[in-house]
């Protein structure tokens, strides 16, 4: 992790992002497209953002869930991917 020097007191501190970010998956179905992104916000929370586009969604819609740590967000991402596969979605990216 590259260091960051605080200009106020010239002390070197690590950057807050400690894991690979963001993780992005895209699923396709005959009705449309779903994109899921796991990323860290500036307050060091992990966000799982889902967006839908296609006939069933009408116009583009989204949902955001917050997690305290990377492991919880990753577990939710994996559970969502498994659910999408069971429902017939195809992983395209």
N, C-alpha and C positions, 0 to 999 in steps of 0.2 A: 504494500500500500504506500503510495507516495506521500511524503510529509507535506504539511501546510504550515507556513510561518505566519503567526498572528502578528499583524503590523503594530498592534498596540503595545505588546510587551516583548516582541521578538522571540517568543518561545515556539519551538517547533512542536506541532501537534499532528496526529494522524488524521487523514480525511475520514469523515463519518461513515462512508459506504464501505462495508467490509466484505461484501459478496458480489458476485457477478450480477449486474443489473443493466437493463431489464431482461426478463425472460418473456418471450412472445410466442404464442401459439395461434394458429389460424385454422379454423375448421370450416368445411363446406358441406352443405346439404342441398337437395334440389330446391329448397325454398330460399336459401340465401347464405350468408357468411357470418361467422362469429369469430371475433378476435379476442384473445385473453392475454393480458399483460400483467406480469408481477414486477413491481418496481418499488424503489424506496423513495419516500418524499423527503423534504428538507428537515422534518422533525424526527427523522430516523424511524418512522413507522413504515411498514410494508403495505402496499396497496395492490389489490387484485382488481383490475379493471376489465369488465366484459363489455363488448359492444356488439350489436347485432345490426345487420343491414340485409334487406331483402323483402320479399313479398309479405311474409308473415309479420315482420317487424313494422311494416308500413314505412315510416321514415326511420332513420337511424336512432337507436336507443342505446342506453348504457346503464351499467350498475357498477358501483365501487364498494369494495369491502376493505376494511383496515385490519392489520394484524400487528402484534407487538414485536414479532421477530420473523426472520427469514424462514425458519423451519416450518412455522405455522402457515405462512403464506404459500410455501412450496407444497405442503401437504394438501391445502385447499385447491391449488392448481392441479395437482395430480388427480385428486378426487373428481374435479370438474372434467378433466380430460377423459377419465374412465367413463363418467356418466355420458359425455358426448359420444364416445365410441359405441356404448350400449344403445344409444338412441339413433344410431345410424349416420352420425357425422363422420366425415373423412378429414384426417389431419393433412393439411396442404402446405403448411409452412410453420 
